[in-house]
Amino acid sequence: MGTKITILIDNTPDAAGTLQCEKGLSLYIENGPQRILCDTGLSGAFSDNAAALGIDISAVDCCFISHAHADHSGGLKRFVDINRDSNIYIAAEALHTRYFSHRHMSARDLSIDFDVANSNTDRFRALHYSTWLSENVAAVFCNDDSHARPLGNKYLTKMSGSTELPDDFAHEMSLAITVGDELVVVSSCSHCGAANIIEACKAFSGKSKLRAFVGGLHFIDSNETSSEVEKLVTYVEKQARQAKFFVGHCTGDLAKAILSRHEQFCTFATGDIISI
């Protein structure tokens, strides 16, 4: 049994230009009989693309929100309007915390739509710790800090009461999908660091062999990008030489260019299908 992932929406447009594109991410995951929606992009456009690709969002078994930022949760209202039954898994912290980006001139609120969450409390499943969602799919919090986290996190904050603090990404989760004796990790933004996330998923799942990684790396274009990318490549060469890495969304153009020199890495765009 393999895993098939369709990129419903990504920062990069599809080659034909027939699908909508936005700065966000939404993935449709088919894992045997399971149908999982991982994130909902910045708006409801993910569902328009799904319809164009022949994917029925109303038949999704569950929705998984990787973290609280709006470019991954902005389409939640569209999802609950289309899909009337499925559970929505999200970190508990995300349901009562505001998050901000200070990368540009003025602060930007990245929080989820609290009105949607408060109006659909029966649908939301608030997770406090890593949990198996099914026999072979787990939602995993990252409890490993052996490797550096992306430097771009320095622009991101959260509110703790009336105090604004650096975001520690306690609200970020990844999907660990077991395929036989191997592991597929889906990590939408990897704010906790891709290497840390992979190790956390290995530890929780009990699977030591990584088959594939799919997601974003949060390497913003900067003078430090080359160093950040090379550290990840070194980790991959030592710990995951057999795995394939499919990266997009927040990976950054400079990082993509550097990673393209390594055969284990390839990039994805809106509408792409990844078969693992």
N, C-alpha and C positions, 0 to 999 in steps of 0.2 A: 504494500500500500504506500503510495506516494502522497505528496502534498502539492497542491496547485494554488498559486497566489496570483490574483488579477489586480493590477494597480488601477483602482477606480479613479484616483486623482492624485496628481503630484505637481511639484513646481514646474517640471519639464513637460511641454506639450507632446502629444502623439505626433508621429511623423506625418500623418495624413492631415492633421489639423481639423479633424472632425469632432473631437471631444473637447469638453470644457477643461480648462487648466487654471490652477490657482496655487497660491503659496500655502499648501496644506497637504495632508496625506490621508488616504483612505484605501484600505486593502480588503479584498474579498478572498477569504481563505477556504479552500475545499480540502478537507482532510478526511478521506474515506467518505462516510455519509454525513459528516459534520459540515455545517456552513457557518462560518464566523465572519462577522464584519469587524475589522480592526480599525478603529477611528472613523471619523465622519467628515474629515476635511474642515475647511474654513466656513463652508456654507452648505446649502443643500445640493450643490452641483454634483456631488458624488453619486447621488441617486439618478440624476439625469444620464450620467455616463453609464451607470449600471444598466439602465433600461436600454440604452443604445447598444450595449454589449450583450443583451439577452439575459441579464442577471436579475432575478426577482428578489428585491430587498425584503419584501413581505414574508419570504420563506426562510430568512436567516434564522438560525437556531439561537444565536446570542450576539450581542454587540459588546465589544471590549474597547474601552477607552484607555489608551496607554498612559496618558498623563493629562493634567488639567488645562493645558494651553489651548487657546481658541482655534488654532489652525489644525487641531486634531479632534476637537469637540464641537465645533461651530455648526455642524449639520445635525446635531442631536434632535432638534425639533422636527426636522424633516423625517428623521428615522422613526420617531415615535408616532408620527402621523401616518407613515406607510406601514410600519410593522407594529401590530397592536398587542403582541403577546410576549415577545422574547425579552429575556433579562438583559440588563445593561450592567456590565461589571466595571467598576471604577474604584480607585483608591478612596478610602473613607475621607482622608484629609481634603480631597478635591471638592467635596460637597459643602465645605464651610470655610474655605480659605480663598483669598484673592491673590492673584499673581500678576507681576508687572515686568515689562521689559523697559530698560533704560538705554537701549542701544542708540536711539536717535534723540532729537532735541527734547521732546517731551515724553513723559512716561506713558506707556501703552498698557491698558488693562488686558491681560491674557486669560482671565478667568472663564470658567464654564458659564453657560446660561443657567443661573440659579432658578429662574422661573420654570424652566423645563424640568429641572430636577425636582423642585418642590411640588410641581403639578403631577408628577409621575412617580411618587415615592414607592409605589407597589412594583415598579419595574426595575428600580435601581438596586443593585447589590453592592453595598459598600464593603470593600475588602481592607482588612487591617494587616494581613500577613499573606505570604505566598500560599496559593490554594490550587488544588487540582479542579479545573472546570469540567473535566470529563476524564475518561480513563487514560487518555494520552495527550491532553492539552492542559498546561498549567499557567496560571498568572503568577509571575515571579517578581517580587521586590528585590532590589539589588542591595545585598548586605555585604558586598565585597568592595574594598577600597585599596586593593593591592596595586592598582595601576592608576595613572593620572586621569582625572576627569577633564572634559573639554574646557579650554580656556574661555570660550565664549559664554560660559555660565556666569561669568562675572557681571554681566549686564542684567541678570535675572534675579528678581526678589519675590518675597511673599510677605503677607501681613500676618503677624502673630499678635493678636489683640490689637492694640493701637501702634505697635512697633513694626517698622518695615525692616526685614532681615534678608540676608542672602538666601536664595532658594537652595535648600538642601536636597531637593528632589525626592523627598519621602513619598511623593504622590506619583512617582514614575514606576510603571511595571512593564514587563516584557512577556511575550508568550514563549513558552518552552514546549515544543511539539515533539513528541517521541515517535520515531519511525523505525520500528524494529529496535536494534541496539544503538541507533544513532539519534542525534538531536538536531532539530531545526529551531533556531532562535529568531524571533521576529521582534525587533526593537526599533520602534518608530523614530525616535530622536536620539537615544543613547546619551542623555544628559549625564548619566552616572558613569559613562565611559564604556565603550563597546567591550573591551577586554574584561572589565569588572562584571558586566552583565552576563557575558558568556560563562564566566566562572560561576556566577551565582546560579545560572540556569543548569549548569552541569551538576552542581552540588545538590540542588533541590530535586532534580529529575533522577539523579543517580546514573545518568548517561555521560560517559567521559569522551565519546567521539562526536565531534561536531560535523554534521553533514553540510549545513548551510546557515548563513546569516542573511537576514533580509531587513533592511531599514535605513534610517538616516544615522549620520555620525556626528552631527553638530560641530563640524569644523568650519567656522566662519573664515572667510578669506582675510588673512592677516600675515604679518611678518613671521609669526610663530607656526604657521600652517605646516610647512615642510617638516619641522621637528615633530609636531603632533602626529602627522601621518606616518612618519618613519617609525615612531614608537609603536604604533598599531601594527605596522607591517612586520616589525621585529617579533612582536607577540604572536602574530599569525604564523610566522615561519617556525616558531618554537613550539606552539601549542595547538595549532589548527591547520597544519600544512595540507591536510587532505580536504579541507572544506572550501566551498565556493561562497563568495561574498557578493551579494546583490545590493547596491547602495544607491540612494537617491535623496530626495526631499532636502534636508538641511545639511547635506554632506559638504556643500560648497564647491564652486567651480574649480578653484585651485587644487583642492584636495582630490577631486575627481580626475583632474589632469595628471596628478602625481600617481594616483592609484592605477590609472590606466596602463602604467608601465609594468604592472604586476598581473600575471595571467589569472590569479585567483580572484581578482576583483573585476566586476562589471557594473555598469550603471543601468538604472531603469527609468522609465518615463510613463506618463499617463497612458493607460490602455495596454501596457505590456503584460504578458502572461509568463510567470516563472513556474516551471515544473521541476520539482525537486524529488 
